[in-house]
């Protein structure tokens, strides 16, 4: 159970990080026009 929880947490963190980076990139691109 612990291993599954850790894996899920890692995947979630990676997803959040990727989403944040994507959003930041899109925002920067929009700001630059």
mmCIF file of the N, C-alpha and C atoms, coordinates in Angstrom:
data_MODEL
# 
_entry.id   MODEL 
# 
loop_
_atom_site.group_PDB 
_atom_site.id 
_atom_site.type_symbol 
_atom_site.label_atom_id 
_atom_site.label_alt_id 
_atom_site.label_comp_id 
_atom_site.label_asym_id 
_atom_site.label_entity_id 
_atom_site.label_seq_id 
_atom_site.pdbx_PDB_ins_code 
_atom_site.Cartn_x 
_atom_site.Cartn_y 
_atom_site.Cartn_z 
_atom_site.occupancy 
_atom_site.B_iso_or_equiv 
_atom_site.pdbx_formal_charge 
_atom_site.auth_seq_id 
_atom_site.auth_comp_id 
_atom_site.auth_asym_id 
_atom_site.auth_atom_id 
_atom_site.pdbx_PDB_model_num 
ATOM 1  N N  . UNK A 1 1  ? 0.856 -1.210 0.000   1.00 0.00 ? 1  UNK A N  1 
ATOM 2  C CA . UNK A 1 1  ? 0.000 0.000  0.000   1.00 0.00 ? 1  UNK A CA 1 
ATOM 3  C C  . UNK A 1 1  ? 0.878 1.240  0.000   1.00 0.00 ? 1  UNK A C  1 
ATOM 4  N N  . UNK A 1 2  ? 1.938 1.195  0.788   1.00 0.00 ? 2  UNK A N  1 
ATOM 5  C CA . UNK A 1 2  ? 2.828 2.354  0.872   1.00 0.00 ? 2  UNK A CA 1 
ATOM 6  C C  . UNK A 1 2  ? 3.448 2.662  -0.485  1.00 0.00 ? 2  UNK A C  1 
ATOM 7  N N  . UNK A 1 3  ? 3.889 1.607  -1.160  1.00 0.00 ? 3  UNK A N  1 
ATOM 8  C CA . UNK A 1 3  ? 4.525 1.789  -2.465  1.00 0.00 ? 3  UNK A CA 1 
ATOM 9  C C  . UNK A 1 3  ? 3.536 2.399  -3.449  1.00 0.00 ? 3  UNK A C  1 
ATOM 10 N N  . UNK A 1 4  ? 2.314 1.929  -3.404  1.00 0.00 ? 4  UNK A N  1 
ATOM 11 C CA . UNK A 1 4  ? 1.289 2.453  -4.312  1.00 0.00 ? 4  UNK A CA 1 
ATOM 12 C C  . UNK A 1 4  ? 1.023 3.921  -4.013  1.00 0.00 ? 4  UNK A C  1 
ATOM 13 N N  . UNK A 1 5  ? 0.953 4.244  -2.736  1.00 0.00 ? 5  UNK A N  1 
ATOM 14 C CA . UNK A 1 5  ? 0.696 5.632  -2.331  1.00 0.00 ? 5  UNK A CA 1 
ATOM 15 C C  . UNK A 1 5  ? 1.830 6.539  -2.788  1.00 0.00 ? 5  UNK A C  1 
ATOM 16 N N  . UNK A 1 6  ? 3.054 6.072  -2.586  1.00 0.00 ? 6  UNK A N  1 
ATOM 17 C CA . UNK A 1 6  ? 4.220 6.860  -2.993  1.00 0.00 ? 6  UNK A CA 1 
ATOM 18 C C  . UNK A 1 6  ? 4.233 7.069  -4.498  1.00 0.00 ? 6  UNK A C  1 
ATOM 19 N N  . UNK A 1 7  ? 3.912 6.019  -5.241  1.00 0.00 ? 7  UNK A N  1 
ATOM 20 C CA . UNK A 1 7  ? 3.889 6.118  -6.702  1.00 0.00 ? 7  UNK A CA 1 
ATOM 21 C C  . UNK A 1 7  ? 2.826 7.109  -7.142  1.00 0.00 ? 7  UNK A C  1 
ATOM 22 N N  . UNK A 1 8  ? 1.656 7.011  -6.535  1.00 0.00 ? 8  UNK A N  1 
ATOM 23 C CA . UNK A 1 8  ? 0.559 7.912  -6.881  1.00 0.00 ? 8  UNK A CA 1 
ATOM 24 C C  . UNK A 1 8  ? 0.946 9.354  -6.569  1.00 0.00 ? 8  UNK A C  1 
ATOM 25 N N  . UNK A 1 9  ? 1.598 9.554  -5.435  1.00 0.00 ? 9  UNK A N  1 
ATOM 26 C CA . UNK A 1 9  ? 2.017 10.894 -5.045  1.00 0.00 ? 9  UNK A CA 1 
ATOM 27 C C  . UNK A 1 9  ? 3.037 11.447 -6.035  1.00 0.00 ? 9  UNK A C  1 
ATOM 28 N N  . UNK A 1 10 ? 3.956 10.585 -6.474  1.00 0.00 ? 10 UNK A N  1 
ATOM 29 C CA . UNK A 1 10 ? 4.980 11.006 -7.433  1.00 0.00 ? 10 UNK A CA 1 
ATOM 30 C C  . UNK A 1 10 ? 4.347 11.394 -8.757  1.00 0.00 ? 10 UNK A C  1 
ATOM 31 N N  . UNK A 1 11 ? 3.418 10.568 -9.222  1.00 0.00 ? 11 UNK A N  1 
ATOM 32 C CA . UNK A 1 11 ? 2.746 10.844 -10.492 1.00 0.00 ? 11 UNK A CA 1 
ATOM 33 C C  . UNK A 1 11 ? 1.947 12.135 -10.395 1.00 0.00 ? 11 UNK A C  1 
ATOM 34 N N  . UNK A 1 12 ? 1.268 12.314 -9.273  1.00 0.00 ? 12 UNK A N  1 
ATOM 35 C CA . UNK A 1 12 ? 0.463 13.520 -9.073  1.00 0.00 ? 12 UNK A CA 1 
ATOM 36 C C  . UNK A 1 12 ? 1.353 14.756 -9.082  1.00 0.00 ? 12 UNK A C  1 
ATOM 37 N N  . UNK A 1 13 ? 2.465 14.680 -8.369  1.00 0.00 ? 13 UNK A N  1 
ATOM 38 C CA . UNK A 1 13 ? 3.390 15.805 -8.304  1.00 0.00 ? 13 UNK A CA 1 
ATOM 39 C C  . UNK A 1 13 ? 3.934 16.132 -9.685  1.00 0.00 ? 13 UNK A C  1 
ATOM 40 N N  . UNK A 1 14 ? 4.277 15.101 -10.448 1.00 0.00 ? 14 UNK A N  1 
ATOM 41 C CA . UNK A 1 14 ? 4.808 15.302 -11.791 1.00 0.00 ? 14 UNK A CA 1 
ATOM 42 C C  . UNK A 1 14 ? 3.759 15.950 -12.687 1.00 0.00 ? 14 UNK A C  1 
ATOM 43 N N  . UNK A 1 15 ? 2.511 15.499 -12.534 1.00 0.00 ? 15 UNK A N  1 
ATOM 44 C CA . UNK A 1 15 ? 1.421 16.049 -13.346 1.00 0.00 ? 15 UNK A CA 1 
ATOM 45 C C  . UNK A 1 15 ? 1.201 17.517 -13.012 1.00 0.00 ? 15 UNK A C  1 
ATOM 46 N N  . UNK A 1 16 ? 1.189 17.828 -11.730 1.00 0.00 ? 16 UNK A N  1 
ATOM 47 C CA . UNK A 1 16 ? 0.988 19.212 -11.290 1.00 0.00 ? 16 UNK A CA 1 
ATOM 48 C C  . UNK A 1 16 ? 2.121 20.095 -11.793 1.00 0.00 ? 16 UNK A C  1 
ATOM 49 N N  . UNK A 1 17 ? 3.355 19.593 -11.693 1.00 0.00 ? 17 UNK A N  1 
ATOM 50 C CA . UNK A 1 17 ? 4.515 20.359 -12.143 1.00 0.00 ? 17 UNK A CA 1 
ATOM 51 C C  . UNK A 1 17 ? 4.428 20.635 -13.638 1.00 0.00 ? 17 UNK A C  1 
ATOM 52 N N  . UNK A 1 18 ? 4.089 19.606 -14.400 1.00 0.00 ? 18 UNK A N  1 
ATOM 53 C CA . UNK A 1 18 ? 3.981 19.754 -15.849 1.00 0.00 ? 18 UNK A CA 1 
ATOM 54 C C  . UNK A 1 18 ? 2.877 20.742 -16.197 1.00 0.00 ? 18 UNK A C  1 
ATOM 55 N N  . UNK A 1 19 ? 1.755 20.641 -15.510 1.00 0.00 ? 19 UNK A N  1 
ATOM 56 C CA . UNK A 1 19 ? 0.631 21.535 -15.773 1.00 0.00 ? 19 UNK A CA 1 
ATOM 57 C C  . UNK A 1 19 ? 1.009 22.976 -15.453 1.00 0.00 ? 19 UNK A C  1 
ATOM 58 N N  . UNK A 1 20 ? 1.737 23.155 -14.355 1.00 0.00 ? 20 UNK A N  1 
ATOM 59 C CA . UNK A 1 20 ? 2.158 24.498 -13.953 1.00 0.00 ? 20 UNK A CA 1 
ATOM 60 C C  . UNK A 1 20 ? 3.114 25.094 -14.983 1.00 0.00 ? 20 UNK A C  1 
ATOM 61 N N  . UNK A 1 21 ? 4.074 24.291 -15.426 1.00 0.00 ? 21 UNK A N  1 
ATOM 62 C CA . UNK A 1 21 ? 5.044 24.755 -16.417 1.00 0.00 ? 21 UNK A CA 1 
ATOM 63 C C  . UNK A 1 21 ? 4.344 25.105 -17.722 1.00 0.00 ? 21 UNK A C  1 
ATOM 64 N N  . UNK A 1 22 ? 3.387 24.280 -18.119 1.00 0.00 ? 22 UNK A N  1 
ATOM 65 C CA . UNK A 1 22 ? 2.648 24.525 -19.359 1.00 0.00 ? 22 UNK A CA 1 
ATOM 66 C C  . UNK A 1 22 ? 1.867 25.823 -19.248 1.00 0.00 ? 22 UNK A C  1 
ATOM 67 N N  . UNK A 1 23 ? 1.208 26.006 -18.116 1.00 0.00 ? 23 UNK A N  1 
ATOM 68 C CA . UNK A 1 23 ? 0.415 27.216 -17.903 1.00 0.00 ? 23 UNK A CA 1 
ATOM 69 C C  . UNK A 1 23 ? 1.319 28.449 -17.915 1.00 0.00 ? 23 UNK A C  1 
ATOM 70 N N  . UNK A 1 24 ? 2.474 28.328 -17.285 1.00 0.00 ? 24 UNK A N  1 
ATOM 71 C CA . UNK A 1 24 ? 3.412 29.446 -17.236 1.00 0.00 ? 24 UNK A CA 1 
ATOM 72 C C  . UNK A 1 24 ? 3.906 29.789 -18.632 1.00 0.00 ? 24 UNK A C  1 
ATOM 73 N N  . UNK A 1 25 ? 4.185 28.771 -19.425 1.00 0.00 ? 25 UNK A N  1 
ATOM 74 C CA . UNK A 1 25 ? 4.659 28.986 -20.796 1.00 0.00 ? 25 UNK A CA 1 
ATOM 75 C C  . UNK A 1 25 ? 3.583 29.660 -21.628 1.00 0.00 ? 25 UNK A C  1 
ATOM 76 N N  . UNK A 1 26 ? 2.354 29.184 -21.492 1.00 0.00 ? 26 UNK A N  1 
ATOM 77 C CA . UNK A 1 26 ? 1.243 29.754 -22.251 1.00 0.00 ? 26 UNK A CA 1 
ATOM 78 C C  . UNK A 1 26 ? 1.028 31.209 -21.850 1.00 0.00 ? 26 UNK A C  1 
ATOM 79 N N  . UNK A 1 27 ? 1.129 31.485 -20.551 1.00 0.00 ? 27 UNK A N  1 
ATOM 80 C CA . UNK A 1 27 ? 0.939 32.846 -20.053 1.00 0.00 ? 27 UNK A CA 1 
ATOM 81 C C  . UNK A 1 27 ? 2.024 33.762 -20.603 1.00 0.00 ? 27 UNK A C  1 
ATOM 82 N N  . UNK A 1 28 ? 3.254 33.282 -20.592 1.00 0.00 ? 28 UNK A N  1 
ATOM 83 C CA . UNK A 1 28 ? 4.374 34.076 -21.090 1.00 0.00 ? 28 UNK A CA 1 
ATOM 84 C C  . UNK A 1 28 ? 4.188 34.363 -22.572 1.00 0.00 ? 28 UNK A C  1 
ATOM 85 N N  . UNK A 1 29 ? 3.765 33.355 -23.319 1.00 0.00 ? 29 UNK A N  1 
ATOM 86 C CA . UNK A 1 29 ? 3.567 33.528 -24.755 1.00 0.00 ? 29 UNK A CA 1 
ATOM 87 C C  . UNK A 1 29 ? 2.466 34.542 -25.018 1.00 0.00 ? 29 UNK A C  1 
ATOM 88 N N  . UNK A 1 30 ? 1.409 34.467 -24.214 1.00 0.00 ? 30 UNK A N  1 
ATOM 89 C CA . UNK A 1 30 ? 0.280 35.384 -24.390 1.00 0.00 ? 30 UNK A CA 1 
ATOM 90 C C  . UNK A 1 30 ? 0.710 36.808 -24.054 1.00 0.00 ? 30 UNK A C  1 
ATOM 91 N N  . UNK A 1 31 ? 1.500 36.944 -22.996 1.00 0.00 ? 31 UNK A N  1 
ATOM 92 C CA . UNK A 1 31 ? 1.950 38.261 -22.574 1.00 0.00 ? 31 UNK A CA 1 
ATOM 93 C C  . UNK A 1 31 ? 2.819 38.914 -23.648 1.00 0.00 ? 31 UNK A C  1 
ATOM 94 N N  . UNK A 1 32 ? 3.649 38.110 -24.285 1.00 0.00 ? 32 UNK A N  1 
ATOM 95 C CA . UNK A 1 32 ? 4.535 38.633 -25.318 1.00 0.00 ? 32 UNK A CA 1 
ATOM 96 C C  . UNK A 1 32 ? 3.759 38.989 -26.584 1.00 0.00 ? 32 UNK A C  1 
ATOM 97 N N  . UNK A 1 33 ? 2.587 38.370 -26.726 1.00 0.00 ? 33 UNK A N  1 
ATOM 98 C CA . UNK A 1 33 ? 1.780 38.655 -27.898 1.00 0.00 ? 33 UNK A CA 1 
ATOM 99 C C  . UNK A 1 33 ? 2.217 37.818 -29.057 1.00 0.00 ? 33 UNK A C  1 
# 
